[in-house]
């Protein structure tokens, strides 16, 4: 089965709209197995393209998982929720933020929707407040909805809410592999979150000091 999956690498290229995410099956070096790789801004129609990509990706046995590598600065929050619904329907998806990749803003909704999720190498997650498109200021209702969604996915109670409420829309709090583990934003097959975050206060301070900077 694994050799059949590897044979698909670099073959599946899905059509996309201008500026939308691009999906392909490729060999993910740091995970040492093939994955659907999605990169680019999240735009309307990406949920459909993601569903097609995942449907053509055989499951990796014996765990029966489908790997989804993410590298996106974000985009449409509503489309990210639709992509999350696709991931939920497919089931058994492991989201991976590869070495040197970034999954930020709306992309984190897609990441958190996966049954399993990891950050590898120099990869990172990025959180900030939702922005009202008409005013450019923080949208607290959107922030609360994102936090509720994250909690439904098994994250620590205040993890996402802390950063969506305290990080302005024009800034970003970055979580490397260590901080993502610390805040229980990662989950391996067979693992269970303890529900309180392993080093929440320390992680919050470090994220503010080391990973909080102006977006370019």
Residue, then its C-alpha position, 0 to 999 in steps of 0.5 A: x500500500x505504501x509503495x502505491x501511495x509513493x507512486x502517486x507523489x508529484x502526480x496529483x495536481x488539482x486545478x485552482x482559482x487564482x490566489x487559492x490554495x494549491x494541492x498536490x500529493x508529494x513525499x513529505x521528507x520530515x514525515x517520511x511518507x507521502x501527503x496531500x500538500x496544501x499551500x497558498x491563501x485560503x479562498x472560496x472553492x478550496x474546500x472542494x479542492x481539498x475534498x478531491x485531493x483527500x479522496x484520491x489519497x490512499x490511507x497509510x496503513x496500519x494507522x489508516x491515516x491520511x497526511x495533510x501538509x499545510x503551508x498557508x498564511x490564512x485567508x477566508x475564515x468561512x472557507x477554512x470552516x468548510x475545509x474543517x468540515x471536509x476533514x471531519x467527514x473524511x476522518x483519520x486525517x493527520x495535519x502536519x506543518x512541515x519544516x520551515x512552513x507556516x500555518x497561520x490565521x485561518x489556516x489554524x482552523x484547518x489544522x485544528x480540525x484534524x484528528x491528529x496534528x503535529x508541527x515539525x522542524x522549524x515549522x510554526x503555527x500563527x494566531x491573531x485576532x479576527x479582523x472586521x473586513x470593513x473596519x480593520x479592527x478586531x472582531x470579538x465575535x469571530x474570536x469567540x467562535x474560533x475559540x469555541x471551535x478550537x475547544x471542540x477539537x480538544x485544545x486547552x480551554x484558553x489556548x486560542x482565546x488568549x491569543x485571538x483576544x490579545x494579539x491585534x489583527x496586524x500582529x501574529x503570535x508564533x508557535x514553534x514545535x516546542x510551544x505547540x506541544x506545550x499548549x497541546x496544539x499537537x496530538x499523535x495517534x493514541x495520545x490524549x490531552x490532559x486538558x490543562x496545558x503543560x506549561x501555559x503561563x510560560x508558553x504565553x510569555x515566551x510566545x509574546x516575547x519570542x514570537x510576537x511581531x509585526x506582520x510584513 
